[in-house]
Amino acid sequence: MKLLVAVKRVIDYNVKIRVKSDHTGVETANVKMSMNPFDEIGVEEAVRLKEAGVATEIVAVSMGPAPVQETIRTALAMGADRGIHVETDVELQPLAVAKLLKAIAEKEQPQLIILGKQAIDDDSNATGQMLAALLGWPQGTFASKLKIEGDTALVTREVDGGLETEALKLPALITTDLRLNEPRYASLPNIMKAKKKTIAKLTAGELGIDVTPHLTVLKVEEPPKRQAGVKVKTVEELIDKLRNEARVI
């Protein structure tokens, strides 16, 4: 079984986000970048499937400018077998990513595609669903448990009422949730081995996909700073402030 895992390079989750002075986006210059945490979970799950003898090959895919290769190398160090880099300087939106992944899936013919449920930079939570629709594949989103039985993927997912288990006929697509697993740290020997693994380079033009953005960001602003709280002495004073200052009653 071949697995295709999508990984995205984002601002590290430990970094405090700063808005650019011209309000066109967030500051990325000289900022630590890393693999999207939900995608790390996807890579880890793929590696575990390979270690269990279910999968035979793991292909890590990422899109963006040249530094994206660092993220692919991280996936290779975790256990992926080879990488594919779709090189582009265009800021890709979910639909464009889904179309590029569809074209790659048609070339690679994987039996299972694993994506993080969302990226922590745009929080769109849309690429997996769009890709499944474009491919016409069954999908299991927000997966907290995955088990492969023959040509069926059993996906346990978290819903409002508790847990729901779906049986998906392969080929299928899943998106990972936080409780699916805990990603491993890449060891130094595996990091060195990853440098020798191949990363194929492609462009959107070679895949026949138009990645022109359909949405335009008009302005990015930081949320307003919270005001300090105050103590009140009586219920009457509290009601007065709620009515006349906060205007919530």
HELIX and SHEET records of a PDB file:
HELIX    1   1 PRO A   37  GLU A   51  1                                  15    
HELIX    2   2 VAL A   68  MET A   78  1                                  11    
HELIX    3   3 PRO A   94  GLU A  108  1                                  15    
HELIX    4   4 THR A  127  LEU A  135  1                                   9    
HELIX    5   5 LEU A  178  LEU A  180  5                                   3    
HELIX    6   6 LEU A  188  ALA A  194  1                                   7    
HELIX    7   7 ALA A  204  LEU A  207  1                                   4    
HELIX    8   8 VAL A  235  ASN A  244  1                                  10    
SHEET    1   A 9 GLY A 162  LYS A 169  0                                        
SHEET    2   A 9 THR A 152  VAL A 159 -1                                        
SHEET    3   A 9 GLN A 139  GLU A 149 -1                                        
SHEET    4   A 9 ALA A 172  THR A 176  1                                        
SHEET    5   A 9 LEU A 112  GLY A 116  1                                        
SHEET    6   A 9 LYS A   2  ALA A   6  1                                        
SHEET    7   A 9 GLU A  57  GLY A  64  1                                        
SHEET    8   A 9 ARG A  82  GLU A  87  1                                        
SHEET    9   A 9 ILE A 199  LEU A 202  1                                        
SHEET    1   B 2 ARG A   9  ILE A  11  0                                        
SHEET    2   B 2 MET A  33  MET A  35 -1                                        
END                                                                             
